[in-house]
């Protein structure tokens, strides 16, 4: 995906969110650290522009909730745990860049519920590449890309990578 394709996809997703939630009055967007955060912030700006009122966006760090900590290095990075707004009774949309095995989302749900009890949780991903290991499905999908286990989806966002594109690359190991 090019930068313009990413932007068009986010505009479509913003409209889908509004439509499926009968407006945006009770919506909160929560980006999963790292690349889910700028996607959530962009969607929040788009929805605010459409609906003419601000949309709460927050950051979710799942470092201590992962079930693969032993494989991610000896010392996980710890970030402040505050989401930035109260999620209790709200329609929360978890935002991530790529949905693959579902393990990140499982960890994100654990982390999210430690912050309160939302009315409803929906999942939005820019790319769904299949290969699920857990029964997790996104409510909102930018693109579905069929991949093999040897392929990797690389999402590059200007806020994180100073670049803007989505690439499908072959793993070199």
Chimera marker file (.cmm) of the C-alpha trace (Angstrom):
<marker_set name="trace">
<marker id="1" x="0.000" y="0.000" z="0.000" r="1" g="1" b="0" radius="0.5"/>
<marker id="2" x="1.202" y="3.462" z="-0.795" r="1" g="1" b="0" radius="0.5"/>
<marker id="3" x="0.763" y="6.498" z="1.454" r="1" g="1" b="0" radius="0.5"/>
<marker id="4" x="-2.338" y="7.585" z="-0.476" r="1" g="1" b="0" radius="0.5"/>
<marker id="5" x="-3.838" y="4.073" z="-0.251" r="1" g="1" b="0" radius="0.5"/>
<marker id="6" x="-3.271" y="4.060" z="3.516" r="1" g="1" b="0" radius="0.5"/>
<marker id="7" x="-4.982" y="7.457" z="3.812" r="1" g="1" b="0" radius="0.5"/>
<marker id="8" x="-7.987" y="6.357" z="1.701" r="1" g="1" b="0" radius="0.5"/>
<marker id="9" x="-8.275" y="3.162" z="3.751" r="1" g="1" b="0" radius="0.5"/>
<marker id="10" x="-8.291" y="5.141" z="7.020" r="1" g="1" b="0" radius="0.5"/>
<marker id="11" x="-11.010" y="7.478" z="5.689" r="1" g="1" b="0" radius="0.5"/>
<marker id="12" x="-13.141" y="4.442" z="4.777" r="1" g="1" b="0" radius="0.5"/>
<marker id="13" x="-12.531" y="2.865" z="8.191" r="1" g="1" b="0" radius="0.5"/>
<marker id="14" x="-13.499" y="6.121" z="9.958" r="1" g="1" b="0" radius="0.5"/>
<marker id="15" x="-16.841" y="6.099" z="8.130" r="1" g="1" b="0" radius="0.5"/>
<marker id="16" x="-17.374" y="2.397" z="8.939" r="1" g="1" b="0" radius="0.5"/>
<marker id="17" x="-16.733" y="3.064" z="12.639" r="1" g="1" b="0" radius="0.5"/>
<marker id="18" x="-19.307" y="5.863" z="12.694" r="1" g="1" b="0" radius="0.5"/>
<marker id="19" x="-21.844" y="3.767" z="10.789" r="1" g="1" b="0" radius="0.5"/>
<marker id="20" x="-21.476" y="0.602" z="12.908" r="1" g="1" b="0" radius="0.5"/>
<marker id="21" x="-21.629" y="2.586" z="16.157" r="1" g="1" b="0" radius="0.5"/>
<marker id="22" x="-24.554" y="4.872" z="15.219" r="1" g="1" b="0" radius="0.5"/>
<marker id="23" x="-22.337" y="7.926" z="15.480" r="1" g="1" b="0" radius="0.5"/>
<marker id="24" x="-19.284" y="8.580" z="17.596" r="1" g="1" b="0" radius="0.5"/>
<marker id="25" x="-20.723" y="9.880" z="20.873" r="1" g="1" b="0" radius="0.5"/>
<marker id="26" x="-19.560" y="7.002" z="23.084" r="1" g="1" b="0" radius="0.5"/>
<marker id="27" x="-16.473" y="5.893" z="21.134" r="1" g="1" b="0" radius="0.5"/>
<marker id="28" x="-12.909" y="5.744" z="22.423" r="1" g="1" b="0" radius="0.5"/>
<marker id="29" x="-9.978" y="4.685" z="20.262" r="1" g="1" b="0" radius="0.5"/>
<marker id="30" x="-7.107" y="2.818" z="21.933" r="1" g="1" b="0" radius="0.5"/>
<marker id="31" x="-3.941" y="2.256" z="19.935" r="1" g="1" b="0" radius="0.5"/>
<marker id="32" x="-1.744" y="-0.701" z="20.788" r="1" g="1" b="0" radius="0.5"/>
<marker id="33" x="1.811" y="0.517" z="21.182" r="1" g="1" b="0" radius="0.5"/>
<marker id="34" x="3.665" y="0.968" z="18.688" r="1" g="1" b="0" radius="0.5"/>
<marker id="35" x="2.107" y="1.377" z="15.271" r="1" g="1" b="0" radius="0.5"/>
<marker id="36" x="-1.476" y="1.100" z="16.497" r="1" g="1" b="0" radius="0.5"/>
<marker id="37" x="-1.066" y="4.456" z="18.252" r="1" g="1" b="0" radius="0.5"/>
<marker id="38" x="-0.584" y="6.707" z="15.194" r="1" g="1" b="0" radius="0.5"/>
<marker id="39" x="-3.331" y="4.816" z="13.362" r="1" g="1" b="0" radius="0.5"/>
<marker id="40" x="-5.724" y="5.442" z="16.283" r="1" g="1" b="0" radius="0.5"/>
<marker id="41" x="-4.721" y="9.124" z="16.410" r="1" g="1" b="0" radius="0.5"/>
<marker id="42" x="-5.300" y="9.568" z="12.669" r="1" g="1" b="0" radius="0.5"/>
<marker id="43" x="-8.675" y="7.817" z="12.883" r="1" g="1" b="0" radius="0.5"/>
<marker id="44" x="-9.617" y="10.000" z="15.856" r="1" g="1" b="0" radius="0.5"/>
<marker id="45" x="-8.826" y="13.125" z="13.847" r="1" g="1" b="0" radius="0.5"/>
<marker id="46" x="-10.826" y="11.870" z="10.852" r="1" g="1" b="0" radius="0.5"/>
<marker id="47" x="-13.850" y="10.914" z="12.956" r="1" g="1" b="0" radius="0.5"/>
<marker id="48" x="-13.674" y="14.260" z="14.826" r="1" g="1" b="0" radius="0.5"/>
<marker id="49" x="-13.684" y="16.059" z="11.495" r="1" g="1" b="0" radius="0.5"/>
<marker id="50" x="-16.712" y="14.084" z="10.257" r="1" g="1" b="0" radius="0.5"/>
<marker id="51" x="-18.705" y="14.190" z="13.502" r="1" g="1" b="0" radius="0.5"/>
<marker id="52" x="-17.676" y="17.730" z="14.548" r="1" g="1" b="0" radius="0.5"/>
<marker id="53" x="-16.616" y="16.805" z="18.089" r="1" g="1" b="0" radius="0.5"/>
<marker id="54" x="-13.403" y="15.443" z="19.635" r="1" g="1" b="0" radius="0.5"/>
<marker id="55" x="-12.821" y="11.699" z="19.960" r="1" g="1" b="0" radius="0.5"/>
<marker id="56" x="-10.854" y="10.279" z="22.893" r="1" g="1" b="0" radius="0.5"/>
<marker id="57" x="-7.743" y="8.386" z="21.873" r="1" g="1" b="0" radius="0.5"/>
<marker id="58" x="-5.399" y="6.505" z="24.157" r="1" g="1" b="0" radius="0.5"/>
<marker id="59" x="-2.275" y="4.377" z="24.208" r="1" g="1" b="0" radius="0.5"/>
<marker id="60" x="-2.172" y="0.779" z="25.432" r="1" g="1" b="0" radius="0.5"/>
<marker id="61" x="1.136" y="-0.814" z="26.389" r="1" g="1" b="0" radius="0.5"/>
<marker id="62" x="0.954" y="-4.610" z="26.491" r="1" g="1" b="0" radius="0.5"/>
<marker id="63" x="4.570" y="-5.416" z="27.418" r="1" g="1" b="0" radius="0.5"/>
<marker id="64" x="3.744" y="-7.273" z="30.640" r="1" g="1" b="0" radius="0.5"/>
<marker id="65" x="0.686" y="-9.025" z="29.200" r="1" g="1" b="0" radius="0.5"/>
<marker id="66" x="2.409" y="-10.919" z="26.413" r="1" g="1" b="0" radius="0.5"/>
<marker id="67" x="2.659" y="-14.694" z="26.699" r="1" g="1" b="0" radius="0.5"/>
<marker id="68" x="5.975" y="-14.673" z="24.810" r="1" g="1" b="0" radius="0.5"/>
<marker id="69" x="8.032" y="-12.474" z="27.172" r="1" g="1" b="0" radius="0.5"/>
<marker id="70" x="10.783" y="-15.063" z="27.431" r="1" g="1" b="0" radius="0.5"/>
<marker id="71" x="11.360" y="-14.847" z="23.672" r="1" g="1" b="0" radius="0.5"/>
<marker id="72" x="11.324" y="-11.059" z="23.430" r="1" g="1" b="0" radius="0.5"/>
<marker id="73" x="14.532" y="-10.448" z="25.368" r="1" g="1" b="0" radius="0.5"/>
<marker id="74" x="15.642" y="-10.487" z="28.982" r="1" g="1" b="0" radius="0.5"/>
<marker id="75" x="14.117" y="-7.152" z="30.039" r="1" g="1" b="0" radius="0.5"/>
<marker id="76" x="10.842" y="-5.949" z="28.565" r="1" g="1" b="0" radius="0.5"/>
<marker id="77" x="10.402" y="-2.216" z="28.195" r="1" g="1" b="0" radius="0.5"/>
<marker id="78" x="7.969" y="-0.696" z="30.682" r="1" g="1" b="0" radius="0.5"/>
<marker id="79" x="5.857" y="2.309" z="29.680" r="1" g="1" b="0" radius="0.5"/>
<marker id="80" x="3.400" y="4.284" z="31.808" r="1" g="1" b="0" radius="0.5"/>
<marker id="81" x="0.094" y="2.452" z="32.062" r="1" g="1" b="0" radius="0.5"/>
<marker id="82" x="-2.404" y="5.309" z="31.769" r="1" g="1" b="0" radius="0.5"/>
<marker id="83" x="-4.686" y="5.164" z="28.741" r="1" g="1" b="0" radius="0.5"/>
<marker id="84" x="-5.487" y="8.855" z="28.885" r="1" g="1" b="0" radius="0.5"/>
<marker id="85" x="-9.268" y="8.567" z="29.376" r="1" g="1" b="0" radius="0.5"/>
<marker id="86" x="-11.846" y="6.516" z="31.268" r="1" g="1" b="0" radius="0.5"/>
<marker id="87" x="-13.019" y="3.476" z="29.290" r="1" g="1" b="0" radius="0.5"/>
<marker id="88" x="-15.815" y="2.366" z="31.651" r="1" g="1" b="0" radius="0.5"/>
<marker id="89" x="-19.127" y="2.048" z="29.831" r="1" g="1" b="0" radius="0.5"/>
<marker id="90" x="-17.622" y="3.193" z="26.511" r="1" g="1" b="0" radius="0.5"/>
<marker id="91" x="-17.489" y="1.589" z="23.072" r="1" g="1" b="0" radius="0.5"/>
<marker id="92" x="-13.759" y="0.979" z="22.760" r="1" g="1" b="0" radius="0.5"/>
<marker id="93" x="-12.068" y="0.299" z="19.471" r="1" g="1" b="0" radius="0.5"/>
<marker id="94" x="-8.686" y="-1.391" z="19.854" r="1" g="1" b="0" radius="0.5"/>
<marker id="95" x="-6.407" y="-0.372" z="16.997" r="1" g="1" b="0" radius="0.5"/>
<marker id="96" x="-3.379" y="-2.260" z="15.678" r="1" g="1" b="0" radius="0.5"/>
<marker id="97" x="-1.433" y="-2.342" z="12.440" r="1" g="1" b="0" radius="0.5"/>
<marker id="98" x="-1.380" y="-6.082" z="11.628" r="1" g="1" b="0" radius="0.5"/>
<marker id="99" x="-3.515" y="-8.986" z="12.844" r="1" g="1" b="0" radius="0.5"/>
<marker id="100" x="-1.596" y="-12.254" z="12.553" r="1" g="1" b="0" radius="0.5"/>
<marker id="101" x="-1.759" y="-14.950" z="15.258" r="1" g="1" b="0" radius="0.5"/>
<marker id="102" x="-4.085" y="-13.009" z="17.584" r="1" g="1" b="0" radius="0.5"/>
<marker id="103" x="-1.683" y="-13.146" z="20.547" r="1" g="1" b="0" radius="0.5"/>
<marker id="104" x="-1.095" y="-9.382" z="20.612" r="1" g="1" b="0" radius="0.5"/>
<marker id="105" x="-4.840" y="-8.781" z="20.744" r="1" g="1" b="0" radius="0.5"/>
<marker id="106" x="-5.295" y="-11.329" z="23.540" r="1" g="1" b="0" radius="0.5"/>
<marker id="107" x="-2.648" y="-9.494" z="25.553" r="1" g="1" b="0" radius="0.5"/>
<marker id="108" x="-4.247" y="-6.140" z="24.683" r="1" g="1" b="0" radius="0.5"/>
<marker id="109" x="-7.635" y="-7.301" z="25.978" r="1" g="1" b="0" radius="0.5"/>
<marker id="110" x="-6.052" y="-8.345" z="29.276" r="1" g="1" b="0" radius="0.5"/>
<marker id="111" x="-4.326" y="-4.958" z="29.560" r="1" g="1" b="0" radius="0.5"/>
<marker id="112" x="-7.463" y="-3.062" z="28.554" r="1" g="1" b="0" radius="0.5"/>
<marker id="113" x="-9.672" y="-4.699" z="31.184" r="1" g="1" b="0" radius="0.5"/>
<marker id="114" x="-7.154" y="-3.755" z="33.865" r="1" g="1" b="0" radius="0.5"/>
<marker id="115" x="-8.146" y="-0.134" z="33.067" r="1" g="1" b="0" radius="0.5"/>
<marker id="116" x="-11.898" y="-0.637" z="33.478" r="1" g="1" b="0" radius="0.5"/>
<marker id="117" x="-14.924" y="-2.320" z="31.977" r="1" g="1" b="0" radius="0.5"/>
<marker id="118" x="-15.936" y="-0.992" z="28.578" r="1" g="1" b="0" radius="0.5"/>
<marker id="119" x="-19.480" y="-1.438" z="27.285" r="1" g="1" b="0" radius="0.5"/>
<marker id="120" x="-18.138" y="-3.041" z="24.101" r="1" g="1" b="0" radius="0.5"/>
<marker id="121" x="-14.750" y="-3.729" z="22.514" r="1" g="1" b="0" radius="0.5"/>
<marker id="122" x="-14.226" y="-3.811" z="18.780" r="1" g="1" b="0" radius="0.5"/>
<marker id="123" x="-10.991" y="-4.472" z="16.905" r="1" g="1" b="0" radius="0.5"/>
<marker id="124" x="-9.643" y="-2.469" z="13.992" r="1" g="1" b="0" radius="0.5"/>
<marker id="125" x="-6.559" y="-3.512" z="12.039" r="1" g="1" b="0" radius="0.5"/>
<marker id="126" x="-4.948" y="-1.965" z="8.995" r="1" g="1" b="0" radius="0.5"/>
<marker id="127" x="-3.908" y="-5.400" z="7.670" r="1" g="1" b="0" radius="0.5"/>
<marker id="128" x="-5.348" y="-8.857" z="8.426" r="1" g="1" b="0" radius="0.5"/>
<marker id="129" x="-2.904" y="-11.489" z="7.206" r="1" g="1" b="0" radius="0.5"/>
<marker id="130" x="-4.610" y="-14.618" z="8.531" r="1" g="1" b="0" radius="0.5"/>
<marker id="131" x="-2.790" y="-17.494" z="10.287" r="1" g="1" b="0" radius="0.5"/>
<marker id="132" x="-4.736" y="-17.120" z="13.546" r="1" g="1" b="0" radius="0.5"/>
<marker id="133" x="-3.709" y="-19.196" z="16.546" r="1" g="1" b="0" radius="0.5"/>
<marker id="134" x="-6.548" y="-17.809" z="18.693" r="1" g="1" b="0" radius="0.5"/>
<marker id="135" x="-10.252" y="-17.258" z="17.896" r="1" g="1" b="0" radius="0.5"/>
<marker id="136" x="-9.917" y="-13.507" z="17.298" r="1" g="1" b="0" radius="0.5"/>
<marker id="137" x="-11.529" y="-11.591" z="14.455" r="1" g="1" b="0" radius="0.5"/>
<marker id="138" x="-11.375" y="-7.899" z="13.596" r="1" g="1" b="0" radius="0.5"/>
<marker id="139" x="-14.574" y="-5.857" z="13.326" r="1" g="1" b="0" radius="0.5"/>
<marker id="140" x="-12.889" y="-3.351" z="11.003" r="1" g="1" b="0" radius="0.5"/>
<marker id="141" x="-10.230" y="-4.413" z="8.466" r="1" g="1" b="0" radius="0.5"/>
<marker id="142" x="-8.323" y="-2.088" z="6.161" r="1" g="1" b="0" radius="0.5"/>
<marker id="143" x="-7.081" y="-4.855" z="3.880" r="1" g="1" b="0" radius="0.5"/>
<marker id="144" x="-6.951" y="-8.630" z="3.988" r="1" g="1" b="0" radius="0.5"/>
<marker id="145" x="-3.668" y="-9.972" z="2.615" r="1" g="1" b="0" radius="0.5"/>
<marker id="146" x="-3.151" y="-13.703" z="2.243" r="1" g="1" b="0" radius="0.5"/>
<marker id="147" x="0.397" y="-14.535" z="3.252" r="1" g="1" b="0" radius="0.5"/>
<marker id="148" x="2.567" y="-17.573" z="3.786" r="1" g="1" b="0" radius="0.5"/>
<marker id="149" x="4.474" y="-18.210" z="7.006" r="1" g="1" b="0" radius="0.5"/>
<marker id="150" x="7.643" y="-17.140" z="5.190" r="1" g="1" b="0" radius="0.5"/>
<marker id="151" x="6.250" y="-13.699" z="4.404" r="1" g="1" b="0" radius="0.5"/>
<marker id="152" x="6.169" y="-10.650" z="6.654" r="1" g="1" b="0" radius="0.5"/>
<marker id="153" x="3.957" y="-7.581" z="6.480" r="1" g="1" b="0" radius="0.5"/>
<marker id="154" x="5.930" y="-4.405" z="7.242" r="1" g="1" b="0" radius="0.5"/>
<marker id="155" x="3.831" y="-1.362" z="8.098" r="1" g="1" b="0" radius="0.5"/>
<marker id="156" x="5.788" y="1.868" z="7.959" r="1" g="1" b="0" radius="0.5"/>
<marker id="157" x="4.170" y="5.027" z="9.310" r="1" g="1" b="0" radius="0.5"/>
<marker id="158" x="5.647" y="8.512" z="9.141" r="1" g="1" b="0" radius="0.5"/>
<marker id="159" x="5.174" y="9.059" z="12.901" r="1" g="1" b="0" radius="0.5"/>
<marker id="160" x="7.329" y="6.013" z="13.746" r="1" g="1" b="0" radius="0.5"/>
<marker id="161" x="9.448" y="5.249" z="10.669" r="1" g="1" b="0" radius="0.5"/>
<marker id="162" x="9.639" y="8.529" z="8.690" r="1" g="1" b="0" radius="0.5"/>
<marker id="163" x="8.123" y="6.541" z="5.831" r="1" g="1" b="0" radius="0.5"/>
<marker id="164" x="4.573" y="5.685" z="4.780" r="1" g="1" b="0" radius="0.5"/>
<marker id="165" x="3.852" y="2.339" z="3.132" r="1" g="1" b="0" radius="0.5"/>
<marker id="166" x="2.880" y="-1.272" z="3.685" r="1" g="1" b="0" radius="0.5"/>
<marker id="167" x="5.195" y="-3.915" z="2.277" r="1" g="1" b="0" radius="0.5"/>
<marker id="168" x="4.989" y="-7.683" z="1.863" r="1" g="1" b="0" radius="0.5"/>
<marker id="169" x="8.498" y="-9.106" z="2.184" r="1" g="1" b="0" radius="0.5"/>
<marker id="170" x="10.015" y="-12.596" z="2.248" r="1" g="1" b="0" radius="0.5"/>
<marker id="171" x="11.604" y="-13.657" z="5.541" r="1" g="1" b="0" radius="0.5"/>
<marker id="172" x="15.360" y="-14.211" z="5.110" r="1" g="1" b="0" radius="0.5"/>
<marker id="173" x="16.100" y="-16.649" z="7.968" r="1" g="1" b="0" radius="0.5"/>
<link id1="1" id2="2" r="1" g="1" b="0" radius="0.2"/>
<link id1="2" id2="3" r="1" g="1" b="0" radius="0.2"/>
<link id1="3" id2="4" r="1" g="1" b="0" radius="0.2"/>
<link id1="4" id2="5" r="1" g="1" b="0" radius="0.2"/>
<link id1="5" id2="6" r="1" g="1" b="0" radius="0.2"/>
<link id1="6" id2="7" r="1" g="1" b="0" radius="0.2"/>
<link id1="7" id2="8" r="1" g="1" b="0" radius="0.2"/>
<link id1="8" id2="9" r="1" g="1" b="0" radius="0.2"/>
<link id1="9" id2="10" r="1" g="1" b="0" radius="0.2"/>
<link id1="10" id2="11" r="1" g="1" b="0" radius="0.2"/>
<link id1="11" id2="12" r="1" g="1" b="0" radius="0.2"/>
<link id1="12" id2="13" r="1" g="1" b="0" radius="0.2"/>
<link id1="13" id2="14" r="1" g="1" b="0" radius="0.2"/>
<link id1="14" id2="15" r="1" g="1" b="0" radius="0.2"/>
<link id1="15" id2="16" r="1" g="1" b="0" radius="0.2"/>
<link id1="16" id2="17" r="1" g="1" b="0" radius="0.2"/>
<link id1="17" id2="18" r="1" g="1" b="0" radius="0.2"/>
<link id1="18" id2="19" r="1" g="1" b="0" radius="0.2"/>
<link id1="19" id2="20" r="1" g="1" b="0" radius="0.2"/>
<link id1="20" id2="21" r="1" g="1" b="0" radius="0.2"/>
<link id1="21" id2="22" r="1" g="1" b="0" radius="0.2"/>
<link id1="22" id2="23" r="1" g="1" b="0" radius="0.2"/>
<link id1="23" id2="24" r="1" g="1" b="0" radius="0.2"/>
<link id1="24" id2="25" r="1" g="1" b="0" radius="0.2"/>
<link id1="25" id2="26" r="1" g="1" b="0" radius="0.2"/>
<link id1="26" id2="27" r="1" g="1" b="0" radius="0.2"/>
<link id1="27" id2="28" r="1" g="1" b="0" radius="0.2"/>
<link id1="28" id2="29" r="1" g="1" b="0" radius="0.2"/>
<link id1="29" id2="30" r="1" g="1" b="0" radius="0.2"/>
<link id1="30" id2="31" r="1" g="1" b="0" radius="0.2"/>
<link id1="31" id2="32" r="1" g="1" b="0" radius="0.2"/>
<link id1="32" id2="33" r="1" g="1" b="0" radius="0.2"/>
<link id1="33" id2="34" r="1" g="1" b="0" radius="0.2"/>
<link id1="34" id2="35" r="1" g="1" b="0" radius="0.2"/>
<link id1="35" id2="36" r="1" g="1" b="0" radius="0.2"/>
<link id1="36" id2="37" r="1" g="1" b="0" radius="0.2"/>
<link id1="37" id2="38" r="1" g="1" b="0" radius="0.2"/>
<link id1="38" id2="39" r="1" g="1" b="0" radius="0.2"/>
<link id1="39" id2="40" r="1" g="1" b="0" radius="0.2"/>
<link id1="40" id2="41" r="1" g="1" b="0" radius="0.2"/>
<link id1="41" id2="42" r="1" g="1" b="0" radius="0.2"/>
<link id1="42" id2="43" r="1" g="1" b="0" radius="0.2"/>
<link id1="43" id2="44" r="1" g="1" b="0" radius="0.2"/>
<link id1="44" id2="45" r="1" g="1" b="0" radius="0.2"/>
<link id1="45" id2="46" r="1" g="1" b="0" radius="0.2"/>
<link id1="46" id2="47" r="1" g="1" b="0" radius="0.2"/>
<link id1="47" id2="48" r="1" g="1" b="0" radius="0.2"/>
<link id1="48" id2="49" r="1" g="1" b="0" radius="0.2"/>
<link id1="49" id2="50" r="1" g="1" b="0" radius="0.2"/>
<link id1="50" id2="51" r="1" g="1" b="0" radius="0.2"/>
<link id1="51" id2="52" r="1" g="1" b="0" radius="0.2"/>
<link id1="52" id2="53" r="1" g="1" b="0" radius="0.2"/>
<link id1="53" id2="54" r="1" g="1" b="0" radius="0.2"/>
<link id1="54" id2="55" r="1" g="1" b="0" radius="0.2"/>
<link id1="55" id2="56" r="1" g="1" b="0" radius="0.2"/>
<link id1="56" id2="57" r="1" g="1" b="0" radius="0.2"/>
<link id1="57" id2="58" r="1" g="1" b="0" radius="0.2"/>
<link id1="58" id2="59" r="1" g="1" b="0" radius="0.2"/>
<link id1="59" id2="60" r="1" g="1" b="0" radius="0.2"/>
<link id1="60" id2="61" r="1" g="1" b="0" radius="0.2"/>
<link id1="61" id2="62" r="1" g="1" b="0" radius="0.2"/>
<link id1="62" id2="63" r="1" g="1" b="0" radius="0.2"/>
<link id1="63" id2="64" r="1" g="1" b="0" radius="0.2"/>
<link id1="64" id2="65" r="1" g="1" b="0" radius="0.2"/>
<link id1="65" id2="66" r="1" g="1" b="0" radius="0.2"/>
<link id1="66" id2="67" r="1" g="1" b="0" radius="0.2"/>
<link id1="67" id2="68" r="1" g="1" b="0" radius="0.2"/>
<link id1="68" id2="69" r="1" g="1" b="0" radius="0.2"/>
<link id1="69" id2="70" r="1" g="1" b="0" radius="0.2"/>
<link id1="70" id2="71" r="1" g="1" b="0" radius="0.2"/>
<link id1="71" id2="72" r="1" g="1" b="0" radius="0.2"/>
<link id1="72" id2="73" r="1" g="1" b="0" radius="0.2"/>
<link id1="73" id2="74" r="1" g="1" b="0" radius="0.2"/>
<link id1="74" id2="75" r="1" g="1" b="0" radius="0.2"/>
<link id1="75" id2="76" r="1" g="1" b="0" radius="0.2"/>
<link id1="76" id2="77" r="1" g="1" b="0" radius="0.2"/>
<link id1="77" id2="78" r="1" g="1" b="0" radius="0.2"/>
<link id1="78" id2="79" r="1" g="1" b="0" radius="0.2"/>
<link id1="79" id2="80" r="1" g="1" b="0" radius="0.2"/>
<link id1="80" id2="81" r="1" g="1" b="0" radius="0.2"/>
<link id1="81" id2="82" r="1" g="1" b="0" radius="0.2"/>
<link id1="82" id2="83" r="1" g="1" b="0" radius="0.2"/>
<link id1="83" id2="84" r="1" g="1" b="0" radius="0.2"/>
<link id1="84" id2="85" r="1" g="1" b="0" radius="0.2"/>
<link id1="85" id2="86" r="1" g="1" b="0" radius="0.2"/>
<link id1="86" id2="87" r="1" g="1" b="0" radius="0.2"/>
<link id1="87" id2="88" r="1" g="1" b="0" radius="0.2"/>
<link id1="88" id2="89" r="1" g="1" b="0" radius="0.2"/>
<link id1="89" id2="90" r="1" g="1" b="0" radius="0.2"/>
<link id1="90" id2="91" r="1" g="1" b="0" radius="0.2"/>
<link id1="91" id2="92" r="1" g="1" b="0" radius="0.2"/>
<link id1="92" id2="93" r="1" g="1" b="0" radius="0.2"/>
<link id1="93" id2="94" r="1" g="1" b="0" radius="0.2"/>
<link id1="94" id2="95" r="1" g="1" b="0" radius="0.2"/>
<link id1="95" id2="96" r="1" g="1" b="0" radius="0.2"/>
<link id1="96" id2="97" r="1" g="1" b="0" radius="0.2"/>
<link id1="97" id2="98" r="1" g="1" b="0" radius="0.2"/>
<link id1="98" id2="99" r="1" g="1" b="0" radius="0.2"/>
<link id1="99" id2="100" r="1" g="1" b="0" radius="0.2"/>
<link id1="100" id2="101" r="1" g="1" b="0" radius="0.2"/>
<link id1="101" id2="102" r="1" g="1" b="0" radius="0.2"/>
<link id1="102" id2="103" r="1" g="1" b="0" radius="0.2"/>
<link id1="103" id2="104" r="1" g="1" b="0" radius="0.2"/>
<link id1="104" id2="105" r="1" g="1" b="0" radius="0.2"/>
<link id1="105" id2="106" r="1" g="1" b="0" radius="0.2"/>
<link id1="106" id2="107" r="1" g="1" b="0" radius="0.2"/>
<link id1="107" id2="108" r="1" g="1" b="0" radius="0.2"/>
<link id1="108" id2="109" r="1" g="1" b="0" radius="0.2"/>
<link id1="109" id2="110" r="1" g="1" b="0" radius="0.2"/>
<link id1="110" id2="111" r="1" g="1" b="0" radius="0.2"/>
<link id1="111" id2="112" r="1" g="1" b="0" radius="0.2"/>
<link id1="112" id2="113" r="1" g="1" b="0" radius="0.2"/>
<link id1="113" id2="114" r="1" g="1" b="0" radius="0.2"/>
<link id1="114" id2="115" r="1" g="1" b="0" radius="0.2"/>
<link id1="115" id2="116" r="1" g="1" b="0" radius="0.2"/>
<link id1="116" id2="117" r="1" g="1" b="0" radius="0.2"/>
<link id1="117" id2="118" r="1" g="1" b="0" radius="0.2"/>
<link id1="118" id2="119" r="1" g="1" b="0" radius="0.2"/>
<link id1="119" id2="120" r="1" g="1" b="0" radius="0.2"/>
<link id1="120" id2="121" r="1" g="1" b="0" radius="0.2"/>
<link id1="121" id2="122" r="1" g="1" b="0" radius="0.2"/>
<link id1="122" id2="123" r="1" g="1" b="0" radius="0.2"/>
<link id1="123" id2="124" r="1" g="1" b="0" radius="0.2"/>
<link id1="124" id2="125" r="1" g="1" b="0" radius="0.2"/>
<link id1="125" id2="126" r="1" g="1" b="0" radius="0.2"/>
<link id1="126" id2="127" r="1" g="1" b="0" radius="0.2"/>
<link id1="127" id2="128" r="1" g="1" b="0" radius="0.2"/>
<link id1="128" id2="129" r="1" g="1" b="0" radius="0.2"/>
<link id1="129" id2="130" r="1" g="1" b="0" radius="0.2"/>
<link id1="130" id2="131" r="1" g="1" b="0" radius="0.2"/>
<link id1="131" id2="132" r="1" g="1" b="0" radius="0.2"/>
<link id1="132" id2="133" r="1" g="1" b="0" radius="0.2"/>
<link id1="133" id2="134" r="1" g="1" b="0" radius="0.2"/>
<link id1="134" id2="135" r="1" g="1" b="0" radius="0.2"/>
<link id1="135" id2="136" r="1" g="1" b="0" radius="0.2"/>
<link id1="136" id2="137" r="1" g="1" b="0" radius="0.2"/>
<link id1="137" id2="138" r="1" g="1" b="0" radius="0.2"/>
<link id1="138" id2="139" r="1" g="1" b="0" radius="0.2"/>
<link id1="139" id2="140" r="1" g="1" b="0" radius="0.2"/>
<link id1="140" id2="141" r="1" g="1" b="0" radius="0.2"/>
<link id1="141" id2="142" r="1" g="1" b="0" radius="0.2"/>
<link id1="142" id2="143" r="1" g="1" b="0" radius="0.2"/>
<link id1="143" id2="144" r="1" g="1" b="0" radius="0.2"/>
<link id1="144" id2="145" r="1" g="1" b="0" radius="0.2"/>
<link id1="145" id2="146" r="1" g="1" b="0" radius="0.2"/>
<link id1="146" id2="147" r="1" g="1" b="0" radius="0.2"/>
<link id1="147" id2="148" r="1" g="1" b="0" radius="0.2"/>
<link id1="148" id2="149" r="1" g="1" b="0" radius="0.2"/>
<link id1="149" id2="150" r="1" g="1" b="0" radius="0.2"/>
<link id1="150" id2="151" r="1" g="1" b="0" radius="0.2"/>
<link id1="151" id2="152" r="1" g="1" b="0" radius="0.2"/>
<link id1="152" id2="153" r="1" g="1" b="0" radius="0.2"/>
<link id1="153" id2="154" r="1" g="1" b="0" radius="0.2"/>
<link id1="154" id2="155" r="1" g="1" b="0" radius="0.2"/>
<link id1="155" id2="156" r="1" g="1" b="0" radius="0.2"/>
<link id1="156" id2="157" r="1" g="1" b="0" radius="0.2"/>
<link id1="157" id2="158" r="1" g="1" b="0" radius="0.2"/>
<link id1="158" id2="159" r="1" g="1" b="0" radius="0.2"/>
<link id1="159" id2="160" r="1" g="1" b="0" radius="0.2"/>
<link id1="160" id2="161" r="1" g="1" b="0" radius="0.2"/>
<link id1="161" id2="162" r="1" g="1" b="0" radius="0.2"/>
<link id1="162" id2="163" r="1" g="1" b="0" radius="0.2"/>
<link id1="163" id2="164" r="1" g="1" b="0" radius="0.2"/>
<link id1="164" id2="165" r="1" g="1" b="0" radius="0.2"/>
<link id1="165" id2="166" r="1" g="1" b="0" radius="0.2"/>
<link id1="166" id2="167" r="1" g="1" b="0" radius="0.2"/>
<link id1="167" id2="168" r="1" g="1" b="0" radius="0.2"/>
<link id1="168" id2="169" r="1" g="1" b="0" radius="0.2"/>
<link id1="169" id2="170" r="1" g="1" b="0" radius="0.2"/>
<link id1="170" id2="171" r="1" g="1" b="0" radius="0.2"/>
<link id1="171" id2="172" r="1" g="1" b="0" radius="0.2"/>
<link id1="172" id2="173" r="1" g="1" b="0" radius="0.2"/>
</marker_set>
